[in-house]
């Protein structure tokens, strides 16, 4: 496609404003002339060739275009008879460089909004800009519309006509028809009329459709009064603010394309989602907020970059009140639809507008996202993520996973609530659930090799951090190798309990004989584990059983401080009471002396306490230790009974997720 700009007119009606240069070089803003504004839009649209007709001030115009240093190839065609002819003859003079190409045609004194130009270029058919909202002008172009098609263009038409402006997109076939007729006119010495007079003779063959721009800026400047009006409209456009938000940490051509469109609408402010918002909505960011913010700060045309702390736009829009919010059209359905609805409501409250562009669907973008997830799944990347999440959020949640499919449920389950998204931050690989899934008792009967295979199954299809239930840790000499293996695999934390001998589940408390290890022995086990690890990312958590075994609060606190001094990266306090009072007391008293060491709780019994309350009291990790297992088995048992009762599977179907839904959880690779 080529751009054709007609600049051979004299512009006498502009008076002294055009005494030293052509009209197209008249300033319409502090940073642009009519022509520079046109040429920048042409270049940004990716059009590379510009054919420009010239007349008086030919040399000044040529030098000015070159001084703009735009990535455009110019062909200047001078109309030697500019004073005696109209622009139809200028087009005739340029005919050799205009044949057999799609053309965007404009007059050199025409000023239009960027979105008007985009609409023209996006038209699949040949089109001319018209307005159904503006009154018919007395002396300017009108377009006669019949059967939805432009049949005539001229200043003399009023019946069945709309106000029109000389901004066209002409497909090669239609343009060749019109250009041939222009040549016939000029070769018959009919050179003082408009080029549209030639179009009117061939409008049946040259099919041009009206493109309604309504009251958007699209007008010629013929007089100083026109200039004043148009300059005010341009300033209004330049003063508008545009807001768009990004969660990406990888910029690709699709992002750049939508940024280019957005900045045409006004002063572009980019919001960058906080690390916490991304981690709860999408996946853990590959780059921290500061680096992602810097990415956008270095993009030409981005006026400011701000942090958007939540997936909800409500607070940021209430604060900034942008004229436009720009987004891809992929949020019209699905998970983000409530966010979109909220944006529309906020914009409506103050008169803002939502502009949506087609979402960039490209296999290579999907491949980039897949590669990101693969990178997040790698042991070295996954291992340190729990520490980063703790630093980022203060309190993280984990849910048990005992297989690849339960890992995917933990990975992909998301809830949108009050403008925020909630996901589990990590996965708990429990010896109880692992043993139960294998139909074996929870007495450390399932060996570490088998349990490591469970970790492999989960890690193969997920990216989130893993907290491993290490039971007692076994002998200190064995625990050292467990630490090395878990760290190498990419596990983030191992939790070991301060008991000895054959493991008995803590839920039994004092109902069964359980022996608590000495502070000295268990501290040495922690120290040995810390000496064995190779990175700073891996965490060893000491689980204290004093409250379970009814040894009292003082014993629990003594052990907690001792284990922290021995190098434990976190302390887990456990209780089987439904009243959380003793947990709260422990946390309060521990925090009075140690404000830094993370505290882990497993609220299986005291399950009425919310995560927010735990966080407020100083808890850092909340583990939902067995809920998937406990919910899964009753459901499966109920389905089995239903089939046996009815001697068929029909009645059980309503209890089952469809295979298609299950398959969507499972990644293709």
VOFIRO-606640 format. One record per residue (C-alpha): residue number from 1; x negated, y negated, z. Coordinates in steps of 0.001 Angstrom, whole numbers, plus 500000, padded with zeros to 6 digits. Each point is the difference from the previous one (the first is absolute). Layout:
BEGIN
<node NUM, <X, Y, Z>>
...
This chain:
BEGIN
<node 1, <500000, 500000, 500000>>
<node 2, <498898, 496452, 499208>>
<node 3, <501131, 496743, 501531>>
<node 4, <500932, 497193, 497596>>
<node 5, <499967, 496497, 501510>>
<node 6, <501169, 497088, 497843>>
<node 7, <498001, 496876, 500811>>
<node 8, <499971, 497945, 496797>>
<node 9, <502599, 497397, 501052>>
<node 10, <499192, 496351, 500702>>
<node 11, <501955, 499548, 503241>>
<node 12, <500785, 496329, 499402>>
<node 13, <502862, 499949, 502522>>
<node 14, <497546, 500560, 502857>>
<node 15, <498527, 496499, 499460>>
<node 16, <496601, 499309, 501561>>
<node 17, <499913, 503470, 501532>>
<node 18, <499045, 501432, 496608>>
<node 19, <497849, 497142, 498739>>
<node 20, <496723, 501872, 500534>>
<node 21, <500917, 503681, 499808>>
<node 22, <502761, 502241, 498669>>
<node 23, <503198, 500387, 502049>>
<node 24, <499141, 503542, 501066>>
<node 25, <497103, 498610, 502051>>
<node 26, <502345, 497965, 502198>>
<node 27, <499657, 500890, 503682>>
<node 28, <503016, 501653, 501618>>
<node 29, <498331, 500667, 503359>>
<node 30, <496820, 499236, 501896>>
<node 31, <498367, 503097, 498534>>
<node 32, <501569, 500502, 496573>>
<node 33, <500932, 498416, 496711>>
<node 34, <502879, 501335, 497925>>
<node 35, <497534, 501949, 497860>>
<node 36, <497710, 501315, 502743>>
<node 37, <503075, 501326, 501798>>
<node 38, <501149, 501798, 496845>>
<node 39, <496582, 501435, 499260>>
<node 40, <499477, 501316, 503535>>
<node 41, <503296, 501866, 499814>>
<node 42, <499075, 501399, 496601>>
<node 43, <496629, 501215, 501293>>
<node 44, <501514, 501512, 503153>>
<node 45, <502491, 501886, 497837>>
<node 46, <497111, 501730, 498265>>
<node 47, <500510, 498299, 496630>>
<node 48, <496574, 499430, 498494>>
<node 49, <500609, 498074, 496760>>
<node 50, <501460, 496507, 499736>>
<node 51, <500800, 498311, 496704>>
<node 52, <500363, 496259, 500542>>
<node 53, <501096, 497493, 497400>>
<node 54, <498487, 496519, 500285>>
<node 55, <500454, 496577, 498477>>
<node 56, <498934, 496657, 501378>>
<node 57, <497296, 500254, 502723>>
<node 58, <498962, 503334, 498485>>
<node 59, <496427, 499919, 501312>>
<node 60, <501035, 498873, 503486>>
<node 61, <502478, 502879, 500209>>
<node 62, <497479, 502604, 498835>>
<node 63, <497362, 498843, 502485>>
<node 64, <502542, 499932, 502820>>
<node 65, <501089, 503593, 499399>>
<node 66, <496419, 501194, 499994>>
<node 67, <499247, 498080, 503209>>
<node 68, <502591, 502075, 501869>>
<node 69, <497779, 503094, 499653>>
<node 70, <502924, 502390, 499811>>
<node 71, <499611, 503562, 498636>>
<node 72, <501783, 499074, 496763>>
<node 73, <499024, 500105, 496359>>
<node 74, <501213, 496795, 498330>>
<node 75, <500815, 499468, 496345>>
<node 76, <500627, 496315, 499355>>
<node 77, <501925, 499104, 496859>>
<node 78, <500198, 496341, 499107>>
<node 79, <503032, 498642, 498195>>
<node 80, <498476, 497326, 497733>>
<node 81, <503465, 498585, 499318>>
<node 82, <501060, 499810, 503656>>
<node 83, <501281, 496418, 499580>>
<node 84, <502242, 500855, 497004>>
<node 85, <501228, 503490, 500932>>
<node 86, <501613, 501893, 502857>>
<node 87, <498639, 503041, 501792>>
<node 88, <501474, 502317, 497377>>
<node 89, <497071, 498972, 497827>>
<node 90, <497517, 500532, 502865>>
<node 91, <501215, 503612, 500223>>
<node 92, <499657, 500307, 496222>>
<node 93, <496378, 498818, 500230>>
<node 94, <499307, 502779, 502532>>
<node 95, <501896, 502719, 498141>>
<node 96, <496929, 502140, 499206>>
<node 97, <499139, 500516, 503665>>
<node 98, <503616, 500558, 501060>>
<node 99, <501087, 502814, 497717>>
<node 100, <500764, 503502, 501241>>
<node 101, <499778, 499281, 503720>>
<node 102, <502367, 499656, 502911>>
<node 103, <500129, 496304, 500887>>
<node 104, <500842, 497957, 503080>>
<node 105, <500809, 496548, 498633>>
<node 106, <500236, 496777, 501984>>
<node 107, <499879, 496278, 499436>>
<node 108, <497000, 498281, 501532>>
<node 109, <502166, 497647, 502066>>
<node 110, <502022, 502803, 501628>>
<node 111, <499716, 500629, 503742>>
<node 112, <501452, 503198, 501454>>
<node 113, <499933, 501999, 503200>>
<node 114, <497755, 503053, 500170>>
<node 115, <502904, 502380, 500523>>
<node 116, <501676, 498584, 496880>>
<node 117, <496885, 500797, 497988>>
<node 118, <499827, 503482, 501512>>
<node 119, <503627, 500652, 499038>>
<node 120, <499299, 498921, 496435>>
<node 121, <496995, 502299, 499694>>
<node 122, <501827, 502924, 501598>>
<node 123, <502840, 499820, 497490>>
<node 124, <500009, 503021, 497724>>
<node 125, <501874, 498069, 497301>>
<node 126, <499220, 496692, 498361>>
<node 127, <501394, 497235, 502177>>
<node 128, <500323, 496253, 500554>>
<node 129, <500566, 498299, 503345>>
<node 130, <503468, 498537, 500515>>
<node 131, <501994, 498835, 503018>>
<node 132, <503602, 500794, 500854>>
<node 133, <499968, 497546, 502919>>
<node 134, <498513, 496824, 498485>>
<node 135, <502206, 497550, 498072>>
<node 136, <499534, 499763, 496235>>
<node 137, <497402, 497312, 499189>>
<node 138, <500784, 497312, 497467>>
<node 139, <496680, 499892, 498163>>
<node 140, <498273, 503264, 500858>>
<node 141, <500363, 503574, 498770>>
<node 142, <503187, 502011, 500370>>
<node 143, <500362, 503646, 499035>>
<node 144, <503208, 501295, 498431>>
<node 145, <500856, 503420, 501419>>
<node 146, <502141, 502493, 498090>>
<node 147, <500475, 503621, 501047>>
<node 148, <497236, 499580, 502556>>
<node 149, <497447, 498930, 497380>>
<node 150, <498536, 496601, 499115>>
<node 151, <501287, 499013, 496582>>
<node 152, <498910, 496362, 499755>>
<node 153, <497650, 497657, 501842>>
<node 154, <500025, 496224, 499645>>
<node 155, <500852, 496689, 501618>>
<node 156, <503252, 499626, 498047>>
<node 157, <501882, 503064, 501256>>
<node 158, <502511, 499783, 502866>>
<node 159, <502623, 502691, 499378>>
<node 160, <499264, 503434, 501512>>
<node 161, <496633, 498594, 501049>>
<node 162, <497712, 500069, 503025>>
<node 163, <497172, 497676, 500996>>
<node 164, <496790, 501486, 498574>>
<node 165, <496267, 499449, 500249>>
<node 166, <497302, 500916, 497455>>
<node 167, <498452, 502888, 501923>>
<node 168, <500218, 503216, 497977>>
<node 169, <498781, 503546, 500115>>
<node 170, <500091, 501344, 496431>>
<node 171, <499423, 503599, 499077>>
<node 172, <497933, 500487, 496841>>
<node 173, <502923, 501072, 497814>>
<node 174, <502156, 496992, 500874>>
<node 175, <497087, 497570, 499897>>
<node 176, <498955, 501103, 496506>>
<node 177, <503515, 499302, 498743>>
<node 178, <499992, 496519, 501516>>
<node 179, <496431, 499231, 498888>>
<node 180, <500810, 500983, 496417>>
<node 181, <502917, 497565, 500013>>
<node 182, <497801, 497256, 501503>>
<node 183, <497582, 500512, 497108>>
<node 184, <502860, 499738, 497502>>
<node 185, <501162, 496726, 501573>>
<node 186, <496544, 498423, 499978>>
<node 187, <499166, 501179, 496487>>
<node 188, <503256, 498363, 498897>>
<node 189, <498759, 496771, 501592>>
<node 190, <502497, 500290, 502854>>
<node 191, <497449, 499035, 502682>>
<node 192, <501642, 497369, 502193>>
<node 193, <502604, 502218, 501655>>
<node 194, <499769, 502296, 502978>>
<node 195, <498718, 503547, 499590>>
<node 196, <503372, 501032, 501419>>
<node 197, <501637, 498771, 496782>>
<node 198, <498236, 502848, 498251>>
<node 199, <501096, 502422, 502717>>
<node 200, <503630, 498976, 499516>>
<node 201, <499812, 501279, 496431>>
<node 202, <498816, 503494, 501011>>
<node 203, <501543, 500517, 503459>>
<node 204, <501791, 503154, 498821>>
<node 205, <496647, 501652, 499254>>
<node 206, <497952, 498238, 502691>>
<node 207, <501793, 501202, 503101>>
<node 208, <499343, 497729, 502994>>
<node 209, <501900, 500516, 503228>>
<node 210, <500719, 497336, 502634>>
<node 211, <498060, 500263, 503252>>
<node 212, <501932, 498152, 502695>>
<node 213, <497665, 498176, 502419>>
<node 214, <502881, 498054, 501547>>
<node 215, <498651, 497028, 501967>>
<node 216, <496408, 501213, 500303>>
<node 217, <497325, 497599, 498821>>
<node 218, <499718, 500070, 496227>>
<node 219, <499992, 496591, 498353>>
<node 220, <498198, 497780, 497493>>
<node 221, <498356, 496706, 500913>>
<node 222, <500838, 497349, 497429>>
<node 223, <500077, 496845, 502137>>
<node 224, <498473, 498669, 503234>>
<node 225, <503384, 500644, 501615>>
<node 226, <499801, 503654, 498975>>
<node 227, <496490, 500142, 501445>>
<node 228, <501168, 498675, 503357>>
<node 229, <502797, 502572, 500214>>
<node 230, <497857, 502939, 498887>>
<node 231, <497045, 499027, 502235>>
<node 232, <502344, 499993, 502989>>
<node 233, <501228, 503495, 499052>>
<node 234, <496414, 501234, 499624>>
<node 235, <499083, 498622, 503441>>
<node 236, <503051, 501705, 501450>>
<node 237, <498837, 503305, 498514>>
<node 238, <496437, 499528, 501217>>
<node 239, <501229, 499172, 503512>>
<node 240, <501996, 503221, 500254>>
<node 241, <498560, 502747, 502176>>
<node 242, <499916, 503681, 499135>>
<node 243, <499524, 502852, 502466>>
<node 244, <499096, 503596, 499369>>
<node 245, <498707, 502661, 502367>>
<node 246, <497517, 502813, 499392>>
<node 247, <499154, 503153, 501917>>
<node 248, <497376, 501197, 497528>>
<node 249, <496309, 500364, 500663>>
<node 250, <499243, 500731, 496334>>
<node 251, <500709, 497287, 497467>>
<node 252, <500774, 501217, 496493>>
<node 253, <501238, 498414, 496780>>
<node 254, <503643, 500416, 501037>>
<node 255, <499416, 497833, 503089>>
<node 256, <498136, 497366, 497993>>
<node 257, <502785, 499880, 497414>>
<node 258, <502702, 499289, 502581>>
<node 259, <497773, 497430, 501743>>
<node 260, <499569, 498185, 496678>>
<node 261, <503767, 499910, 499546>>
<node 262, <500583, 498832, 503561>>
<node 263, <497530, 497128, 499903>>
<node 264, <501755, 498551, 496952>>
<node 265, <502998, 499306, 502208>>
<node 266, <498158, 497686, 502379>>
<node 267, <497508, 499968, 502854>>
<node 268, <499365, 503672, 500759>>
<node 269, <499704, 501175, 503599>>
<node 270, <499022, 503656, 500393>>
<node 271, <500932, 501907, 503118>>
<node 272, <497789, 502922, 500995>>
<node 273, <501545, 502629, 502242>>
<node 274, <498195, 500535, 503283>>
<node 275, <498115, 503241, 500555>>
<node 276, <502618, 501108, 502514>>
<node 277, <502886, 499301, 497610>>
<node 278, <498346, 501989, 497219>>
<node 279, <499089, 502888, 502283>>
<node 280, <503623, 500279, 501124>>
<node 281, <501446, 499585, 496496>>
<node 282, <497743, 501594, 497444>>
<node 283, <496683, 501488, 501039>>
<node 284, <496974, 498887, 501937>>
<node 285, <498343, 497176, 498029>>
<node 286, <496704, 500816, 498345>>
<node 287, <498804, 496454, 500683>>
<node 288, <500691, 497922, 503136>>
<node 289, <502209, 496919, 499834>>
<node 290, <497133, 497493, 499776>>
<node 291, <498589, 501672, 496875>>
<node 292, <503415, 500371, 498357>>
<node 293, <500717, 496329, 500736>>
<node 294, <496688, 499050, 498395>>
<node 295, <500967, 501900, 496830>>
<node 296, <502944, 497702, 499409>>
<node 297, <498224, 496827, 501098>>
<node 298, <497619, 500489, 497100>>
<node 299, <502681, 500313, 497310>>
<node 300, <500395, 496962, 497792>>
<node 301, <503361, 498349, 500489>>
<node 302, <500650, 501232, 503556>>
<node 303, <500443, 496848, 502086>>
<node 304, <500091, 501607, 503449>>
<node 305, <499903, 503420, 501661>>
<node 306, <501870, 500714, 503239>>
<node 307, <500530, 503032, 502217>>
<node 308, <503408, 501684, 499946>>
<node 309, <500117, 501944, 503236>>
<node 310, <503121, 502030, 499268>>
<node 311, <501541, 501726, 497024>>
<node 312, <502967, 497676, 500543>>
<node 313, <499699, 496665, 498194>>
<node 314, <502398, 498194, 502339>>
<node 315, <497499, 498204, 502247>>
<node 316, <497580, 499008, 497255>>
<node 317, <502778, 498692, 497723>>
<node 318, <501612, 498067, 502834>>
<node 319, <496634, 498370, 500650>>
<node 320, <498879, 499289, 496407>>
<node 321, <503395, 499553, 498281>>
<node 322, <498580, 500673, 496508>>
<node 323, <502059, 499047, 496956>>
<node 324, <499385, 503431, 498486>>
<node 325, <499197, 503466, 501270>>
<node 326, <498472, 502243, 497338>>
<node 327, <500119, 503787, 500196>>
<node 328, <500054, 503031, 497744>>
<node 329, <503412, 501484, 499289>>
<node 330, <499116, 503310, 501670>>
<node 331, <501646, 499026, 503301>>
<node 332, <503559, 499749, 498659>>
<node 333, <500628, 503545, 501191>>
<node 334, <498459, 502322, 502528>>
<node 335, <498156, 499343, 503223>>
<node 336, <499306, 496297, 499412>>
<node 337, <503536, 499010, 498970>>
<node 338, <500907, 498693, 503505>>
<node 339, <496877, 497814, 499887>>
<node 340, <501124, 498600, 496638>>
<node 341, <503497, 499350, 501342>>
<node 342, <498515, 498097, 502924>>
<node 343, <497813, 497926, 497646>>
<node 344, <503049, 499069, 497920>>
<node 345, <501899, 498949, 503122>>
<node 346, <497143, 497800, 501269>>
<node 347, <499496, 498395, 496580>>
<node 348, <503706, 499301, 499706>>
<node 349, <499968, 498211, 503370>>
<node 350, <497801, 497205, 498634>>
<node 351, <500407, 500255, 496213>>
<node 352, <496964, 502071, 499038>>
<node 353, <499940, 502444, 497106>>
<node 354, <498801, 503594, 499594>>
<node 355, <498236, 500756, 496728>>
<node 356, <499348, 503646, 499179>>
<node 357, <497716, 501285, 497284>>
<node 358, <499915, 503565, 498657>>
<node 359, <497859, 502209, 502204>>
<node 360, <496747, 501068, 498361>>
<node 361, <500351, 503713, 499305>>
<node 362, <496760, 501419, 498772>>
<node 363, <498430, 503401, 500557>>
<node 364, <496646, 498441, 500777>>
<node 365, <501541, 498032, 502901>>
<node 366, <501462, 503227, 501389>>
<node 367, <496582, 501567, 499627>>
<node 368, <498437, 497164, 502014>>
<node 369, <502481, 500601, 502818>>
<node 370, <499311, 503740, 499903>>
<node 371, <496276, 499331, 500221>>
<node 372, <500587, 497706, 502976>>
<node 373, <501862, 502719, 501827>>
<node 374, <497270, 502487, 499157>>
<node 375, <497459, 497609, 501454>>
<node 376, <502075, 499573, 503158>>
<node 377, <500227, 503781, 500326>>
<node 378, <496233, 500500, 499961>>
<node 379, <498560, 500991, 503399>>
<node 380, <497717, 496978, 500381>>
<node 381, <502847, 497588, 499195>>
<node 382, <502633, 501792, 502078>>
<node 383, <497932, 500607, 503127>>
<node 384, <499593, 496362, 501062>>
<node 385, <503524, 498901, 499172>>
<node 386, <501449, 500728, 503428>>
<node 387, <497555, 497601, 501643>>
<node 388, <500814, 497363, 497390>>
<node 389, <503729, 500430, 500542>>
<node 390, <499558, 499668, 503751>>
<node 391, <498078, 496764, 499496>>
<node 392, <502592, 498776, 497523>>
<node 393, <503247, 500934, 501741>>
<node 394, <499137, 500531, 503657>>
<node 395, <502359, 502963, 500208>>
<node 396, <500315, 502799, 497431>>
<node 397, <502401, 502911, 499655>>
<node 398, <499355, 503595, 498981>>
<node 399, <502337, 502888, 499278>>
<node 400, <499148, 503669, 499978>>
<node 401, <499285, 501809, 496755>>
<node 402, <499355, 503725, 499764>>
<node 403, <499974, 500560, 496221>>
<node 404, <499548, 498196, 496712>>
<node 405, <503733, 499268, 499670>>
<node 406, <500342, 498634, 503553>>
<node 407, <496892, 497934, 499304>>
<node 408, <501762, 498520, 496963>>
<node 409, <503043, 499186, 502129>>
<node 410, <497731, 498221, 502478>>
<node 411, <498239, 498232, 497123>>
<node 412, <502993, 498842, 497983>>
<node 413, <502857, 499383, 502423>>
<node 414, <500700, 496253, 500093>>
<node 415, <502756, 497936, 501605>>
<node 416, <500885, 496397, 499164>>
<node 417, <501385, 498203, 503040>>
<node 418, <500411, 496308, 500839>>
<node 419, <497845, 498954, 497067>>
<node 420, <497159, 502284, 501058>>
<node 421, <498890, 503427, 498875>>
<node 422, <499130, 502796, 502381>>
<node 423, <497894, 503085, 499333>>
<node 424, <498041, 502389, 502140>>
<node 425, <496379, 498939, 500142>>
<node 426, <498449, 503409, 500567>>
<node 427, <500661, 503731, 500306>>
<node 428, <499651, 502214, 503054>>
<node 429, <498813, 503527, 499318>>
<node 430, <501157, 501808, 503111>>
<node 431, <498930, 503424, 501158>>
<node 432, <503580, 500607, 501219>>
<node 433, <501560, 499228, 496610>>
<node 434, <497243, 501730, 498044>>
<node 435, <500411, 503140, 502120>>
<node 436, <503797, 499841, 499827>>
<node 437, <499935, 499671, 496202>>
<node 438, <497970, 503202, 499941>>
<node 439, <502350, 501706, 502480>>
<node 440, <497326, 500296, 502693>>
<node 441, <499872, 498865, 503640>>
<node 442, <498316, 496718, 500917>>
<node 443, <497080, 501516, 501900>>
<node 444, <497140, 499090, 497642>>
<node 445, <500700, 503282, 498193>>
<node 446, <499746, 498301, 496610>>
<node 447, <496277, 499552, 499464>>
<node 448, <498313, 496831, 498798>>
<node 449, <499375, 501382, 496521>>
<node 450, <503734, 500465, 499499>>
<node 451, <500778, 496607, 501490>>
<node 452, <497451, 498343, 497721>>
<node 453, <501837, 501543, 497029>>
<node 454, <503147, 498235, 501201>>
<node 455, <498067, 496728, 500022>>
<node 456, <498789, 500713, 496457>>
<node 457, <503571, 500630, 498828>>
<node 458, <501131, 496679, 501445>>
<node 459, <496994, 497998, 498846>>
<node 460, <500306, 501287, 496457>>
<node 461, <503326, 498195, 499475>>
<node 462, <499840, 497017, 502392>>
<node 463, <497883, 496957, 500807>>
<node 464, <500866, 499097, 503591>>
<node 465, <497715, 500520, 503009>>
<node 466, <500180, 503266, 501916>>
<node 467, <499921, 500417, 503769>>
<node 468, <499088, 503566, 500929>>
<node 469, <501167, 501863, 503058>>
<node 470, <496823, 501663, 501240>>
<node 471, <501626, 501688, 503030>>
<node 472, <497277, 500350, 502672>>
<node 473, <497224, 499683, 497450>>
<node 474, <498788, 503452, 501095>>
<node 475, <496449, 500431, 501236>>
<node 476, <497856, 496896, 499730>>
<node 477, <497718, 501808, 497544>>
<node 478, <503006, 500827, 497802>>
<node 479, <501471, 496508, 500293>>
<node 480, <496839, 498505, 498525>>
<node 481, <500552, 501977, 496784>>
<node 482, <503702, 499141, 499968>>
<node 483, <499112, 496298, 500109>>
<node 484, <497539, 500375, 497139>>
<node 485, <502533, 501912, 497882>>
<node 486, <502889, 497615, 500652>>
<node 487, <497855, 496945, 499321>>
<node 488, <498728, 501499, 496754>>
<node 489, <503574, 500792, 498922>>
<node 490, <501088, 496381, 500542>>
<node 491, <502108, 500432, 503146>>
<node 492, <500224, 496739, 501955>>
<node 493, <500473, 501193, 503571>>
<node 494, <499905, 503180, 502063>>
<node 495, <501884, 500143, 503281>>
<node 496, <498789, 502491, 502617>>
<node 497, <501648, 500679, 503364>>
<node 498, <498151, 500321, 503295>>
<node 499, <500989, 503617, 500708>>
<node 500, <498107, 503265, 499900>>
<node 501, <500776, 503640, 499308>>
<node 502, <502781, 501460, 497876>>
<node 503, <502131, 497131, 498752>>
<node 504, <503548, 499670, 501312>>
<node 505, <502229, 497334, 498513>>
<node 506, <500222, 496886, 502170>>
<node 507, <503793, 500069, 499837>>
<node 508, <499900, 502875, 502495>>
<node 509, <498203, 497791, 502534>>
<node 510, <499531, 501822, 503310>>
<node 511, <502371, 502795, 498996>>
<node 512, <496988, 501895, 498697>>
<node 513, <496494, 500130, 501366>>
<node 514, <497844, 497329, 498345>>
<node 515, <496503, 499005, 500997>>
<node 516, <498751, 496442, 499652>>
<node 517, <496362, 499517, 499089>>
<node 518, <497715, 498050, 502293>>
<node 519, <499295, 496379, 499183>>
<node 520, <496308, 500804, 499619>>
<node 521, <500453, 502917, 497586>>
<node 522, <502547, 498243, 497850>>
<node 523, <497930, 496800, 499890>>
<node 524, <497038, 502018, 498778>>
<node 525, <502188, 501562, 497287>>
<node 526, <500954, 496499, 498841>>
<node 527, <496365, 498866, 500009>>
<node 528, <498941, 503061, 498021>>
<node 529, <502714, 499349, 497436>>
<node 530, <498982, 496365, 499631>>
<node 531, <496354, 500991, 499533>>
<node 532, <501018, 502437, 497271>>
<node 533, <501923, 497578, 497814>>
<node 534, <498221, 498222, 497159>>
<node 535, <502216, 496953, 499427>>
<node 536, <501546, 497264, 502114>>
<node 537, <503397, 500677, 498438>>
<node 538, <500813, 503288, 501700>>
<node 539, <501822, 499779, 503348>>
<node 540, <500123, 502382, 502955>>
<node 541, <503011, 499556, 502251>>
<node 542, <500111, 501415, 503539>>
<node 543, <503418, 501357, 500977>>
<node 544, <500665, 499896, 503725>>
<node 545, <502252, 502685, 501495>>
<node 546, <500093, 498722, 503594>>
<node 547, <503618, 498826, 499845>>
<node 548, <501117, 503215, 498292>>
<node 549, <498321, 502076, 502725>>
<node 550, <501307, 497665, 502742>>
<node 551, <496520, 499042, 501167>>
<node 552, <501069, 496387, 500474>>
<node 553, <499370, 496569, 498523>>
<node 554, <496679, 499414, 501723>>
<node 555, <498540, 503178, 498490>>
<node 556, <501253, 498994, 496548>>
<node 557, <498452, 496547, 500232>>
<node 558, <496709, 501297, 501397>>
<node 559, <499724, 502391, 497077>>
<node 560, <500989, 497343, 497470>>
<node 561, <497294, 497573, 501071>>
<node 562, <497416, 502781, 500197>>
<node 563, <500817, 501338, 496562>>
<node 564, <499904, 496505, 498501>>
<node 565, <496573, 499503, 501608>>
<node 566, <498915, 503330, 498477>>
<node 567, <500725, 498623, 496538>>
<node 568, <503621, 500949, 499299>>
<node 569, <501351, 497758, 497243>>
<node 570, <503558, 500252, 501347>>
<node 571, <501953, 501313, 502967>>
<node 572, <503204, 502014, 499705>>
<node 573, <502267, 500117, 503020>>
<node 574, <502723, 502631, 500022>>
<node 575, <503125, 500630, 502038>>
<node 576, <502951, 502316, 499746>>
<node 577, <502319, 497763, 502018>>
<node 578, <502884, 498305, 498202>>
<node 579, <499480, 496885, 502113>>
<node 580, <497031, 498082, 498525>>
<node 581, <499209, 498264, 503294>>
<node 582, <496794, 501942, 500696>>
<node 583, <498758, 499442, 496437>>
<node 584, <500659, 496282, 500343>>
<node 585, <498200, 499920, 503356>>
<node 586, <496992, 501803, 498554>>
<node 587, <499783, 497631, 497033>>
<node 588, <500320, 496914, 502200>>
<node 589, <497338, 501109, 502448>>
<node 590, <497626, 501220, 497283>>
<node 591, <500382, 496738, 498092>>
<node 592, <499214, 497995, 503122>>
<node 593, <496424, 501328, 499802>>
<node 594, <499639, 501025, 496334>>
<node 595, <501607, 497806, 497370>>
<node 596, <498240, 501519, 496986>>
<node 597, <500200, 503806, 499992>>
<node 598, <503050, 501116, 497959>>
<node 599, <502737, 501840, 501901>>
<node 600, <501920, 502828, 498310>>
<node 601, <503435, 501274, 501059>>
<node 602, <502198, 502864, 498806>>
<node 603, <503560, 499013, 501010>>
<node 604, <501632, 503395, 499516>>
<node 605, <501671, 499891, 503429>>
<node 606, <500176, 496235, 500643>>
<node 607, <501434, 499441, 496525>>
<node 608, <502226, 496995, 500754>>
<node 609, <497074, 497571, 499965>>
<node 610, <499539, 498063, 496753>>
<node 611, <496698, 499449, 498244>>
<node 612, <500340, 496246, 500608>>
<node 613, <500215, 500554, 503756>>
<node 614, <497017, 502353, 499963>>
<node 615, <497988, 497402, 498091>>
<node 616, <501023, 497212, 502358>>
<node 617, <498777, 502062, 502956>>
<node 618, <496625, 500760, 498390>>
<node 619, <500487, 503336, 498226>>
<node 620, <498198, 500328, 496664>>
<node 621, <501013, 503363, 498500>>
<node 622, <503460, 501565, 500144>>
<node 623, <500144, 503626, 498799>>
<node 624, <503258, 501720, 499089>>
<node 625, <498508, 503383, 500619>>
<node 626, <502508, 502662, 498948>>
<node 627, <503195, 498430, 498624>>
<node 628, <499632, 501294, 496435>>
<node 629, <499484, 503521, 501262>>
<node 630, <502884, 499788, 502488>>
<node 631, <502393, 498592, 497389>>
<node 632, <498921, 502327, 497204>>
<node 633, <500519, 503351, 501687>>
<node 634, <503582, 499411, 501214>>
<node 635, <500960, 498759, 496522>>
<node 636, <498526, 503085, 498340>>
<node 637, <501609, 502290, 502543>>
<node 638, <503380, 498343, 499449>>
<node 639, <499740, 500470, 496225>>
<node 640, <499087, 503661, 500462>>
<node 641, <503014, 500569, 502286>>
<node 642, <502311, 498215, 497540>>
<node 643, <498897, 502250, 497137>>
<node 644, <500463, 503116, 502153>>
<node 645, <503448, 498858, 501158>>
<node 646, <501303, 499183, 496515>>
<node 647, <498059, 502638, 498071>>
<node 648, <499008, 497340, 497468>>
<node 649, <497989, 496773, 499855>>
<node 650, <502703, 497504, 498937>>
<node 651, <500858, 498828, 503536>>
<node 652, <496326, 499441, 500760>>
<node 653, <499382, 497653, 497058>>
<node 654, <501151, 496882, 501871>>
<node 655, <497383, 500727, 502658>>
<node 656, <497184, 500182, 497463>>
<node 657, <497915, 497413, 498216>>
<node 658, <499977, 500557, 496270>>
<node 659, <496912, 501575, 498493>>
<node 660, <499712, 496911, 497765>>
<node 661, <499740, 497736, 503073>>
<node 662, <497377, 502275, 501525>>
<node 663, <497979, 500026, 496794>>
<node 664, <499924, 496184, 499943>>
<node 665, <498121, 500128, 503303>>
<node 666, <497308, 502185, 498510>>
<node 667, <497302, 498215, 497959>>
<node 668, <499322, 501331, 496505>>
<node 669, <496268, 500113, 500636>>
